Amino acid sequence: QLEKGYGVYTFSSINELYNIFLKTLGFDKIPYSNIWGGILSEQISIGFNKDFNALYTAVFNFYFDFGYMGVFLFSFLFGWFSSKSVEYFLKKPSVFSLYLVCILFMSVFLSFMTFKLTSANIVISLVFALILSKYSFKINK
């Protein structure tokens, strides 16, 4: 049974980064995402003699962390950030700003099945793409 996360589910990429840092220091700590990921991978009944693993959407993370207000607020922020990335690409086209848009579009497209922005490697690549897009070569129109 999952309990209210207070940010653990939505911001689990931060916890993963923290655990990577601890692992480099020699500590062996399991990230929260491994714990609740195991719970979500269990089979559930979806009909008569039919079992399936539970697919969870981005709304799952927002709801279990912050309730209905989290669903409203973070869905809005997710959409706003995605639209701002498209504006940024149109204003300053570069390979890295295109990469930023592609990652966010992938996240939006897959948000009906999973929330990709909880993975530390996605968040790290987004941050690097954002930094590099400010200092990189431009695409000629």
DSSP file (Angstrom, degrees, kcal/mol; ACC not computed):
  #  RESIDUE AA STRUCTURE BP1 BP2  ACC     N-H-->O    O-->H-N    N-H-->O    O-->H-N    TCO  KAPPA ALPHA  PHI   PSI    X-CA   Y-CA   Z-CA
    1    1 A Q              0   0    0      0, 0.0     2,-0.3     0, 0.0    38,-0.0   0.000 360.0 360.0 360.0 131.6    0.0    0.0    0.0
    2    2 A L        -     0   0    0     37,-0.0     2,-0.2    34,-0.0     3,-0.1  -0.664 360.0-155.3 -89.2 140.8    1.4    3.4   -1.0
    3    3 A E        -     0   0    0     -2,-0.3     2,-0.1     1,-0.1    -1,-0.0  -0.627  40.7 -70.3-105.6 168.8    1.3    6.3    1.4
    4    4 A K        -     0   0    0     -2,-0.2    61,-0.2     1,-0.1    -1,-0.1  -0.375  44.4-157.8 -59.3 134.3    1.3   10.0    0.7
    5    5 A G    >   -     0   0    0     59,-3.2     3,-1.1    56,-0.2    60,-0.2   0.732   8.4-149.0 -94.0 -24.0    4.7   10.9   -0.6
    6    6 A Y  T 3  S-     0   0    0     59,-0.7    59,-0.1    58,-0.5    60,-0.1   0.884  85.6 -31.5  53.4  42.1    5.0   14.7    0.0
    7    7 A G  T 3> S+     0   0    0     54,-0.2     4,-2.2    55,-0.1    -1,-0.3   0.235 113.0 111.0 105.2 -12.5    7.3   15.0   -3.1
    8    8 A V  T <4 S+     0   0    0     -3,-1.1     7,-0.2     1,-0.2    -2,-0.1   0.892  84.1  39.4 -62.9 -41.5    9.0   11.6   -3.1
    9    9 A Y  T >4 S+     0   0    0     52,-0.2     3,-0.9     2,-0.2    -1,-0.2   0.925 119.9  42.7 -77.0 -45.7    7.2   10.4   -6.2
   10   10 A T  T 34 S+     0   0    0     51,-0.4     3,-0.3     1,-0.2    -2,-0.2   0.884 125.0  34.1 -69.2 -39.8    7.2   13.6   -8.3
   11   11 A F  T >X S+     0   0    0     -4,-2.2     3,-1.2     1,-0.2     4,-1.0  -0.102  74.6 127.3-109.1  34.6   10.8   14.5   -7.4
   12   12 A S  H <>  +     0   0    0     -3,-0.9     4,-2.3     1,-0.3    21,-0.2   0.711  63.2  71.5 -66.9 -18.0   12.4   11.1   -7.2
   13   13 A S  H 3> S+     0   0    0     -3,-0.3     4,-2.2   104,-0.3    -1,-0.3   0.867  95.9  52.4 -64.2 -34.0   15.1   12.1   -9.6
   14   14 A I  H <> S+     0   0    0     -3,-1.2     4,-2.2     2,-0.2    -1,-0.2   0.907 108.9  49.6 -65.5 -41.6   16.6   14.3   -6.9
   15   15 A N  H  X S+     0   0    0     -4,-1.0     4,-2.3     2,-0.2    -2,-0.2   0.878 109.2  52.2 -63.6 -38.3   16.5   11.2   -4.5
   16   16 A E  H  X S+     0   0    0     -4,-2.3     4,-2.2     2,-0.2    -2,-0.2   0.914 109.4  49.0 -64.1 -42.4   18.3    9.2   -7.2
   17   17 A L  H  X S+     0   0    0     -4,-2.2     4,-2.2     2,-0.2    -2,-0.2   0.903 110.8  50.9 -62.2 -41.3   21.0   11.8   -7.6
   18   18 A Y  H  X S+     0   0    0     -4,-2.2     4,-2.4     1,-0.2    -1,-0.2   0.902 110.9  48.6 -61.1 -42.4   21.4   11.9   -3.8
   19   19 A N  H  X S+     0   0    0     -4,-2.3     4,-2.3     2,-0.2    10,-0.3   0.844 108.5  53.3 -69.7 -33.4   21.7    8.1   -3.8
   20   20 A I  H  X S+     0   0    0     -4,-2.2     4,-1.8     2,-0.2    -1,-0.2   0.919 110.0  48.9 -64.5 -42.8   24.3    8.2   -6.6
   21   21 A F  H  X S+     0   0    0     -4,-2.2     4,-1.0     1,-0.2    -2,-0.2   0.926 112.0  48.1 -61.3 -45.5   26.3   10.6   -4.6
   22   22 A L  H  <>S+     0   0    0     -4,-2.4     5,-2.5     1,-0.2     4,-0.4   0.875 108.0  55.8 -63.3 -36.7   26.1    8.4   -1.5
   23   23 A K  H ><5S+     0   0    0     -4,-2.3     3,-1.1     1,-0.2    -1,-0.2   0.876 103.3  54.1 -64.5 -36.8   27.1    5.4   -3.6
   24   24 A T  H 3<5S+     0   0    0     -4,-1.8    -1,-0.2     1,-0.3    -2,-0.2   0.781 107.0  52.8 -67.2 -24.9   30.3    7.1   -4.7
   25   25 A L  T 3<5S-     0   0    0     -4,-1.0    -1,-0.3    -3,-0.4    -2,-0.2   0.491 127.9-100.4 -86.0  -4.0   31.1    7.7   -1.0
   26   26 A G  T < 5S+     0   0    0     -3,-1.1     2,-0.3    -4,-0.4    -3,-0.2   0.432  80.4 129.6 102.9  -0.4   30.6    4.0   -0.3
   27   27 A F      < -     0   0    0     -5,-2.5     2,-0.7    -6,-0.1    -1,-0.4  -0.666  47.6-147.9 -87.9 143.7   27.1    3.9    1.1
   28   28 A D        +     0   0    0     -2,-0.3     2,-0.4    -3,-0.1    -9,-0.0  -0.853  31.4 159.1-114.7  95.5   24.6    1.5   -0.3
   29   29 A K        -     0   0    0     -2,-0.7    -6,-0.1   -10,-0.3    -7,-0.0  -0.943  36.9-128.8-119.8 137.9   21.1    3.1   -0.1
   30   30 A I        -     0   0    0     -2,-0.4     5,-0.0     1,-0.1    -2,-0.0  -0.724  28.0-121.3 -86.8 128.1   18.1    2.0   -2.2
   31   31 A P    >>  -     0   0    0      0, 0.0     4,-1.0     0, 0.0     3,-0.9  -0.312  18.8-118.8 -65.0 151.7   16.4    4.9   -4.0
   32   32 A Y  H 3> S+     0   0    0      1,-0.2     4,-2.4     2,-0.2     5,-0.4   0.852 111.9  65.2 -57.2 -35.3   12.7    5.5   -3.2
   33   33 A S  H 3> S+     0   0    0      1,-0.2     4,-1.7   -21,-0.2    -1,-0.2   0.830  98.3  53.3 -62.4 -30.8   11.8    4.9   -6.9
   34   34 A N  H <> S+     0   0    0     -3,-0.9     4,-1.4     2,-0.2    -1,-0.2   0.864 109.9  49.0 -68.6 -34.8   13.0    1.3   -6.5
   35   35 A I  H  X S+     0   0    0     -4,-1.0     4,-1.3    -3,-0.4     3,-0.2   0.973 119.0  34.3 -70.3 -55.1   10.7    0.7   -3.5
   36   36 A W  H  X S+     0   0    0     -4,-2.4     4,-2.0     1,-0.2    -1,-0.2   0.764 113.3  61.7 -75.6 -21.7    7.5    2.2   -5.0
   37   37 A G  H  X S+     0   0    0     -4,-1.7     4,-1.2    -5,-0.4    -1,-0.2   0.874 102.9  51.4 -65.6 -36.7    8.4    0.9   -8.5
   38   38 A G  H  < S+     0   0    0     -4,-1.4     4,-0.4    -3,-0.2    -2,-0.2   0.876 109.1  50.0 -66.1 -38.2    8.3   -2.7   -7.1
   39   39 A I  H >< S+     0   0    0     -4,-1.3     3,-1.0     1,-0.2    -2,-0.2   0.911 111.2  49.1 -65.4 -41.7    4.9   -2.1   -5.6
   40   40 A L  H 3< S+     0   0    0     -4,-2.0    14,-0.8     1,-0.2    -1,-0.2   0.712 101.9  62.6 -73.7 -19.6    3.6   -0.7   -8.9
   41   41 A S  T 3< S+     0   0    0     -4,-1.2    -1,-0.2    12,-0.1    -2,-0.2   0.563  79.2 109.9 -83.3  -6.0    5.0   -3.7  -10.9
   42   42 A E  S <  S-     0   0    0     -3,-1.0    12,-1.1    -4,-0.4     2,-0.2  -0.354  79.3-100.8 -67.3 149.9    2.8   -6.2   -9.1
   43   43 A Q  E     -A   53   0A   0     10,-0.2     2,-0.3     8,-0.1    10,-0.3  -0.461  38.1-168.5 -72.3 139.8   -0.1   -7.7  -11.0
   44   44 A I  E     -A   52   0A   0      8,-3.3     8,-2.6    -2,-0.2     2,-0.5  -0.921  28.3-105.7-124.6 155.7   -3.6   -6.4  -10.5
   45   45 A S  E     +A   51   0A   0     -2,-0.3     6,-0.2     6,-0.2     3,-0.1  -0.679  35.0 172.2 -82.1 126.9   -6.9   -7.9  -11.7
   46   46 A I  E     -     0   0A   0      4,-2.7     2,-0.3    -2,-0.5     5,-0.2   0.304  65.5 -27.4-114.9   6.2   -8.4   -6.0  -14.7
   47   47 A G  E >  S-A   50   0A   0      3,-0.9     3,-1.7     0, 0.0     2,-0.4  -0.976 101.6 -24.2 168.7-173.6  -11.2   -8.4  -15.4
   48   48 A F  T 3  S-     0   0    0     -2,-0.3     3,-0.1     1,-0.3    -2,-0.0  -0.457 128.5 -19.4 -65.3 115.2  -12.4  -12.0  -15.2
   49   49 A N  T 3  S+     0   0    0     -2,-0.4     2,-0.5     1,-0.2    -1,-0.3   0.748 111.2 120.5  56.0  29.3   -9.2  -14.1  -15.0
   50   50 A K  E <   +A   47   0A   0     -3,-1.7    -4,-2.7     2,-0.0    -3,-0.9  -0.980  37.4 179.7-125.8 121.5   -7.1  -11.3  -16.5
   51   51 A D  E     +A   45   0A   0     -2,-0.5     2,-0.3    -6,-0.2    -6,-0.2  -0.892   4.1 169.2-117.9 151.0   -4.2   -9.8  -14.6
   52   52 A F  E     -A   44   0A   0     -8,-2.6    -8,-3.3    -2,-0.3     2,-0.2  -0.985  38.8 -99.6-153.3 153.1   -1.9   -7.0  -15.7
   53   53 A N  E     -A   43   0A   0     -2,-0.3     2,-0.5   -10,-0.3   -10,-0.2  -0.527  51.5 -98.1 -76.5 151.7    0.8   -4.9  -14.1
   54   54 A A        -     0   0    0    -12,-1.1     2,-0.4   -14,-0.8    -1,-0.1  -0.549  31.6-152.9 -76.1 118.4   -0.4   -1.4  -13.1
   55   55 A L        -     0   0    0     -2,-0.5     2,-0.4    59,-0.0    59,-0.1  -0.719  15.1-161.4 -81.5 139.2    0.4    1.3  -15.5
   56   56 A Y        -     0   0    0     57,-1.0     2,-0.1    -2,-0.4    59,-0.1  -0.978   2.5-149.7-127.6 141.5    0.7    4.6  -13.8
   57   57 A T    >>  -     0   0    0     -2,-0.4     4,-0.9    57,-0.1     3,-0.8  -0.319  38.6 -93.6 -96.4 179.2    0.5    8.1  -15.3
   58   58 A A  H 3> S+     0   0    0     53,-1.8     4,-1.9    56,-0.4     3,-0.2   0.825 124.1  65.8 -61.7 -30.5    2.1   11.3  -14.4
   59   59 A V  H 3> S+     0   0    0     52,-0.3     4,-3.1     1,-0.2     5,-0.3   0.843  91.2  63.8 -61.3 -33.2   -1.1   12.1  -12.4
   60   60 A F  H <> S+     0   0    0     -3,-0.8     4,-2.6     1,-0.2     5,-0.2   0.947 105.1  44.1 -54.3 -51.0   -0.2    9.2  -10.1
   61   61 A N  H  X S+     0   0    0     -4,-0.9     4,-1.3    -3,-0.2   -51,-0.4   0.933 115.9  46.6 -61.2 -47.6    2.9   11.0   -8.9
   62   62 A F  H  X S+     0   0    0     -4,-1.9     4,-2.5     1,-0.2     5,-0.3   0.902 115.5  45.9 -63.6 -42.3    1.2   14.3   -8.5
   63   63 A Y  H  X S+     0   0    0     -4,-3.1     4,-2.5     1,-0.2    -2,-0.2   0.937 112.4  47.7 -68.8 -47.4   -1.8   12.8   -6.7
   64   64 A F  H  < S+     0   0    0     -4,-2.6   -59,-3.2    -5,-0.3   -58,-0.5   0.693 119.1  42.0 -72.4 -15.7    0.1   10.6   -4.3
   65   65 A D  H  < S+     0   0    0     -4,-1.3   -59,-0.7   -60,-0.2    -2,-0.2   0.882 137.9   2.1 -89.4 -46.6    2.5   13.5   -3.4
   66   66 A F  H >X S-     0   0    0     -4,-2.5     4,-0.9     1,-0.3     3,-0.5   0.270  90.1-130.8-132.6  10.8    0.1   16.5   -3.1
   67   67 A G  H 3X  -     0   0    0     -4,-2.5     4,-1.7    -5,-0.3    -1,-0.3  -0.280  67.6 -25.7  72.1-157.3   -3.5   15.3   -3.7
   68   68 A Y  H 3> S+     0   0    0      1,-0.2     4,-2.3     2,-0.2    -1,-0.2   0.852 138.5  57.2 -62.6 -35.7   -5.9   17.0   -6.0
   69   69 A M  H <> S+     0   0    0     -3,-0.5     4,-3.0     1,-0.2    -1,-0.2   0.883 105.7  51.4 -63.8 -37.4   -4.0   20.3   -5.7
   70   70 A G  H  X S+     0   0    0     -4,-0.9     4,-2.5    -3,-0.3     5,-0.5   0.876 107.4  52.5 -65.8 -38.3   -0.8   18.6   -6.9
   71   71 A V  H  X S+     0   0    0     -4,-1.7     4,-1.5    -9,-0.2     5,-0.2   0.940 115.4  41.4 -61.9 -46.4   -2.6   17.2   -9.9
   72   72 A F  H  X S+     0   0    0     -4,-2.3     4,-1.9     2,-0.2    -2,-0.2   0.965 120.4  41.3 -64.5 -53.4   -3.8   20.6  -10.9
   73   73 A L  H  X S+     0   0    0     -4,-3.0     4,-2.5     1,-0.2    -3,-0.2   0.931 119.0  41.6 -65.6 -49.6   -0.6   22.5  -10.1
   74   74 A F  H  X S+     0   0    0     -4,-2.5     4,-2.5    -5,-0.2    -1,-0.2   0.813 112.5  53.9 -74.9 -29.2    1.9   20.1  -11.5
   75   75 A S  H  X S+     0   0    0     -4,-1.5     4,-2.2    -5,-0.5    -1,-0.2   0.924 111.9  46.6 -65.0 -42.9   -0.1   19.3  -14.6
   76   76 A F  H  X S+     0   0    0     -4,-1.9     4,-2.7    -5,-0.2    -2,-0.2   0.937 114.3  46.7 -61.7 -47.1   -0.2   23.0  -15.3
   77   77 A L  H  X S+     0   0    0     -4,-2.5     4,-2.9     2,-0.2     5,-0.2   0.876 110.5  52.7 -64.9 -38.2    3.5   23.4  -14.6
   78   78 A F  H  X S+     0   0    0     -4,-2.5     4,-1.9     2,-0.2    -1,-0.2   0.929 113.8  43.0 -62.3 -46.1    4.4   20.4  -16.8
   79   79 A G  H  X S+     0   0    0     -4,-2.2     4,-2.3     2,-0.2    -2,-0.2   0.893 114.6  50.3 -66.2 -41.0    2.4   21.9  -19.7
   80   80 A W  H  X S+     0   0    0     -4,-2.7     4,-2.4     2,-0.2    -2,-0.2   0.925 111.3  47.9 -64.0 -45.3    3.7   25.4  -19.1
   81   81 A F  H  X S+     0   0    0     -4,-2.9     4,-1.7     1,-0.2    -1,-0.2   0.882 111.6  50.9 -63.9 -38.7    7.4   24.1  -19.1
   82   82 A S  H  X S+     0   0    0     -4,-1.9     4,-1.5    -5,-0.2    -1,-0.2   0.918 111.7  46.4 -65.3 -43.3    6.8   22.1  -22.2
   83   83 A S  H  X S+     0   0    0     -4,-2.3     4,-2.2     1,-0.2    -2,-0.2   0.873 110.5  53.4 -68.4 -35.7    5.3   25.1  -24.1
   84   84 A K  H  X S+     0   0    0     -4,-2.4     4,-2.6     1,-0.2    -1,-0.2   0.849 104.9  55.3 -65.8 -33.7    8.1   27.3  -22.9
   85   85 A S  H  X S+     0   0    0     -4,-1.7     4,-2.2     2,-0.2    -1,-0.2   0.880 108.0  48.4 -67.2 -36.1   10.7   24.9  -24.3
   86   86 A V  H  X S+     0   0    0     -4,-1.5     4,-2.4     2,-0.2    -2,-0.2   0.928 112.2  48.9 -67.3 -44.6    9.0   25.1  -27.7
   87   87 A E  H  X S+     0   0    0     -4,-2.2     4,-2.1     1,-0.2    -2,-0.2   0.910 110.9  51.2 -58.2 -42.7    9.1   28.9  -27.5
   88   88 A Y  H  X S+     0   0    0     -4,-2.6     4,-3.2     1,-0.2    -1,-0.2   0.904 109.7  49.4 -63.0 -42.3   12.7   28.8  -26.5
   89   89 A F  H  < S+     0   0    0     -4,-2.2    -1,-0.2     1,-0.2    -2,-0.2   0.912 111.8  48.3 -64.0 -41.7   13.6   26.5  -29.5
   90   90 A L  H  < S+     0   0    0     -4,-2.4    -1,-0.2     1,-0.2    -2,-0.2   0.837 117.4  42.6 -67.5 -31.9   11.8   28.8  -31.9
   91   91 A K  H  < S+     0   0    0     -4,-2.1    -2,-0.2     1,-0.2    -1,-0.2   0.892 133.0  18.5 -79.9 -41.8   13.5   31.9  -30.4
   92   92 A K  S  < S-     0   0    0     -4,-3.2     2,-0.2    -5,-0.2    -1,-0.2  -0.660  80.8-164.4-130.6  75.2   17.0   30.3  -30.1
   93   93 A P        +     0   0    0      0, 0.0    46,-1.9     0, 0.0     2,-0.3  -0.436  26.9 140.9 -67.7 127.1   17.2   27.2  -32.4
   94   94 A S  B  >  -B  138   0B   0     44,-0.2     4,-2.0    -2,-0.2     5,-0.2  -0.945  64.3-100.7-152.2 169.9   20.1   25.0  -31.6
   95   95 A V  H  > S+     0   0    0     42,-0.5     4,-2.0    -2,-0.3     5,-0.1   0.891 122.4  48.0 -62.3 -39.1   20.8   21.2  -31.5
   96   96 A F  H  > S+     0   0    0      2,-0.2     4,-2.2     1,-0.2    -1,-0.2   0.857 109.7  49.7 -75.5 -35.2   20.5   21.3  -27.7
   97   97 A S  H  > S+     0   0    0      2,-0.2     4,-2.0     1,-0.2    -1,-0.2   0.846 111.2  51.6 -70.8 -30.6   17.3   23.3  -27.6
   98   98 A L  H  X S+     0   0    0     -4,-2.0     4,-2.6     2,-0.2    -2,-0.2   0.909 108.8  50.7 -66.0 -41.7   15.9   20.8  -30.1
   99   99 A Y  H  X S+     0   0    0     -4,-2.0     4,-2.6     2,-0.2     5,-0.2   0.909 108.3  52.8 -60.4 -42.8   17.0   18.0  -27.8
  100  100 A L  H  X S+     0   0    0     -4,-2.2     4,-2.1     1,-0.2    -1,-0.2   0.924 110.9  46.3 -58.5 -46.4   15.3   19.7  -24.9
  101  101 A V  H  X S+     0   0    0     -4,-2.0     4,-2.8     2,-0.2    -2,-0.2   0.909 111.8  51.6 -63.6 -42.9   12.0   19.9  -26.9
  102  102 A C  H  X S+     0   0    0     -4,-2.6     4,-2.5     2,-0.2    -2,-0.2   0.916 110.0  48.2 -62.8 -43.9   12.3   16.3  -28.0
  103  103 A I  H  X S+     0   0    0     -4,-2.6     4,-2.2     2,-0.2    -1,-0.2   0.919 114.2  46.5 -62.9 -43.5   12.8   15.0  -24.4
  104  104 A L  H  X S+     0   0    0     -4,-2.1     4,-2.6    -5,-0.2    -2,-0.2   0.891 111.7  50.6 -68.5 -38.1    9.9   17.0  -23.2
  105  105 A F  H  X S+     0   0    0     -4,-2.8     4,-3.0     2,-0.2    -2,-0.2   0.909 110.1  50.8 -63.8 -40.5    7.6   15.9  -26.1
  106  106 A M  H  X S+     0   0    0     -4,-2.5     4,-2.5    -5,-0.2    -2,-0.2   0.919 111.1  49.1 -60.5 -42.3    8.6   12.3  -25.3
  107  107 A S  H  X S+     0   0    0     -4,-2.2     4,-0.7     2,-0.2     9,-0.3   0.900 113.0  46.2 -64.6 -41.0    7.7   12.9  -21.7
  108  108 A V  H >< S+     0   0    0     -4,-2.6     3,-0.7     2,-0.2     4,-0.3   0.935 113.5  49.2 -65.4 -45.9    4.3   14.4  -22.6
  109  109 A F  H >< S+     0   0    0     -4,-3.0     3,-0.6     1,-0.2    -2,-0.2   0.885 117.5  40.3 -61.7 -40.1    3.6   11.6  -25.1
  110  110 A L  H >X S+     0   0    0     -4,-2.5     4,-2.8     1,-0.2     3,-2.3   0.487  86.8  95.9 -88.3  -3.0    4.4    8.9  -22.6
  111  111 A S  T << S+     0   0    0     -3,-0.7   -53,-1.8    -4,-0.7   -52,-0.3   0.668  74.9  66.1 -64.9 -13.7    2.8   10.6  -19.6
  112  112 A F  T <4 S+     0   0    0     -3,-0.6    -1,-0.3    -4,-0.3    -2,-0.1   0.646 117.5  24.5 -77.7 -14.4   -0.3    8.5  -20.2
  113  113 A M  T <4 S-     0   0    0     -3,-2.3   -57,-1.0     1,-0.5     2,-0.3   0.673 134.7 -10.1-117.6 -32.0    1.7    5.4  -19.3
  114  114 A T     <  -     0   0    0     -4,-2.8     2,-0.7    -7,-0.2    -1,-0.5  -0.971  62.5-109.7-161.4 165.8    4.5    6.7  -17.0
  115  115 A F    >   -     0   0    0     -2,-0.3     3,-1.2   -58,-0.3     4,-0.1  -0.890  27.2-172.7-109.7 102.7    6.2    9.9  -15.8
  116  116 A K  G >  S+     0   0    0     -2,-0.7     3,-1.5    -9,-0.3     6,-0.2   0.708  73.5  73.7 -70.2 -22.3    9.6   10.0  -17.5
  117  117 A L  G 3  S+     0   0    0      1,-0.3  -104,-0.3     5,-0.1    -1,-0.3   0.387  79.0  75.5 -79.1   7.3   10.8   13.0  -15.5
  118  118 A T  G <  S+     0   0    0     -3,-1.2     2,-0.4  -106,-0.1    -1,-0.3   0.510  76.0  94.9 -89.3  -5.2   11.3   11.0  -12.3
  119  119 A S  S <> S-     0   0    0     -3,-1.5     4,-1.9     1,-0.1     3,-0.3  -0.725  71.6-143.5 -89.5 132.5   14.4    9.4  -13.8
  120  120 A A  H  > S+     0   0    0     -2,-0.4     4,-2.7     1,-0.2     5,-0.2   0.871  98.7  56.3 -63.0 -37.9   17.7   11.1  -12.8
  121  121 A N  H  > S+     0   0    0      1,-0.2     4,-2.0     2,-0.2    -1,-0.2   0.866 107.4  48.8 -66.6 -33.8   19.3   10.5  -16.2
  122  122 A I  H  > S+     0   0    0     -3,-0.3     4,-2.2    -6,-0.2    -1,-0.2   0.932 113.1  47.0 -67.1 -45.5   16.5   12.3  -18.0
  123  123 A V  H  X S+     0   0    0     -4,-1.9     4,-2.3     2,-0.2    -2,-0.2   0.906 112.1  49.9 -65.2 -41.6   16.7   15.3  -15.6
  124  124 A I  H  X S+     0   0    0     -4,-2.7     4,-2.6     1,-0.2     5,-0.2   0.930 111.5  48.6 -61.5 -45.1   20.5   15.5  -15.9
  125  125 A S  H  X S+     0   0    0     -4,-2.0     4,-2.4    -5,-0.2    -2,-0.2   0.867 110.5  51.5 -65.6 -34.7   20.3   15.4  -19.7
  126  126 A L  H  X S+     0   0    0     -4,-2.2     4,-2.3     2,-0.2    -1,-0.2   0.917 110.7  48.1 -65.5 -42.6   17.6   18.2  -19.6
  127  127 A V  H  X S+     0   0    0     -4,-2.3     4,-2.5     2,-0.2    -2,-0.2   0.933 113.7  46.5 -64.3 -45.8   19.8   20.4  -17.4
  128  128 A F  H  X S+     0   0    0     -4,-2.6     4,-3.2     1,-0.2     5,-0.2   0.905 112.1  51.0 -63.4 -40.7   22.8   19.9  -19.6
  129  129 A A  H  X S+     0   0    0     -4,-2.4     4,-2.1    -5,-0.2    -1,-0.2   0.900 110.8  49.1 -63.2 -39.7   20.8   20.5  -22.8
  130  130 A L  H  X S+     0   0    0     -4,-2.3     4,-0.8     2,-0.2    -2,-0.2   0.920 114.6  44.4 -65.5 -43.3   19.5   23.7  -21.3
  131  131 A I  H >X S+     0   0    0     -4,-2.5     3,-0.8     1,-0.2     4,-0.6   0.943 116.4  45.7 -65.2 -47.6   22.9   24.9  -20.2
  132  132 A L  H >< S+     0   0    0     -4,-3.2     3,-0.7     1,-0.2     4,-0.4   0.809 103.6  63.3 -68.7 -28.9   24.5   23.9  -23.5
  133  133 A S  H 3< S+     0   0    0     -4,-2.1     3,-0.3    -5,-0.2    -1,-0.2   0.786 100.6  54.1 -66.9 -24.4   21.7   25.5  -25.6
  134  134 A K  H << S+     0   0    0     -4,-0.8    -1,-0.2    -3,-0.8    -2,-0.2   0.747 120.8  29.6 -76.9 -23.3   22.7   28.9  -24.1
  135  135 A Y  S << S+     0   0    0     -3,-0.7    -2,-0.2    -4,-0.6    -1,-0.2   0.115 101.1  99.8-124.3  21.0   26.3   28.5  -25.3
  136  136 A S  S    S-     0   0    0     -4,-0.4     2,-0.1    -3,-0.3    -3,-0.0  -0.505  78.5 -81.7-108.2 173.9   26.2   26.3  -28.4
  137  137 A F        -     0   0    0     -2,-0.2   -42,-0.5     1,-0.1     2,-0.2  -0.375  49.6-121.1 -69.5 153.9   26.3   26.9  -32.1
  138  138 A K  B     -B   94   0B   0    -44,-0.2     2,-0.5   -43,-0.1   -44,-0.2  -0.639  13.6-117.0-100.0 153.6   23.0   27.9  -33.7
  139  139 A I        -     0   0    0    -46,-1.9     2,-0.3    -2,-0.2    -1,-0.0  -0.772  32.0-127.4 -85.8 128.2   21.0   26.2  -36.5
  140  140 A N              0   0    0     -2,-0.5   -46,-0.0     1,-0.1    -1,-0.0  -0.591 360.0 360.0 -77.7 137.5   20.8   28.3  -39.6
  141  141 A K              0   0    0     -2,-0.3    -1,-0.1   -48,-0.0    -2,-0.0   0.441 360.0 360.0 -90.3 360.0   17.3   28.9  -40.8
